[in-house]
Amino acid sequence: MLVAGSSFALAQYLSSNFLGPELPDIISSLVSLVCLTLFLRVWHPVRIFRFSDDVNQAVRASTPANTYTAGQIIRPGCRLFS
């Protein structure tokens, strides 16, 4: 929040004082997005917060989703038009 807030405030201050009142919000939001993107590419948290009931998240993420046949997908749609 510090990176996004400070970059937004600085860009808004500079653009409103030196460019005029037309674009401060647009310029500051774009500068804030770029600064936050660059910051998150470099910084990685030391400890990732997880809820206590979410222990098997890695197992669920690696489990493949259900696969459906073409008939299973098309059949409910055909019932709508009959």
Residue, then its C-alpha position, 0 to 999 in steps of 0.5 A: m500500500l505504501v508503494a501504490g499510495s505514495s506513487f499515486a500521490l506524487a504523480q497526482y501532485l506533479s501532474s496537477n501542478f505542472l500539467g493542469p487539471e485535466l489528467p491528474d487522476i488518469i496519470s497518477s493511476l497509471v503511474s501507480l499501476v506501473c510502480l506496483t507492478l515493478f515492485l511486485r516483480v522484485w519483492h517476495p514475502v518472507r512468510i505467506f499467510r494461509f488460513s488454518d483450514d486451508v492446509n491442502q491447497a497445494v494438493r487441490a491445485s495439482t488435482p486435475a478438474n473434471t473432464y466432460t464429454a461433448g455429449q455432456i456439454i451439448r445435451p443440457g443446451c438441447r433441452l432448452f430448445s426442445 
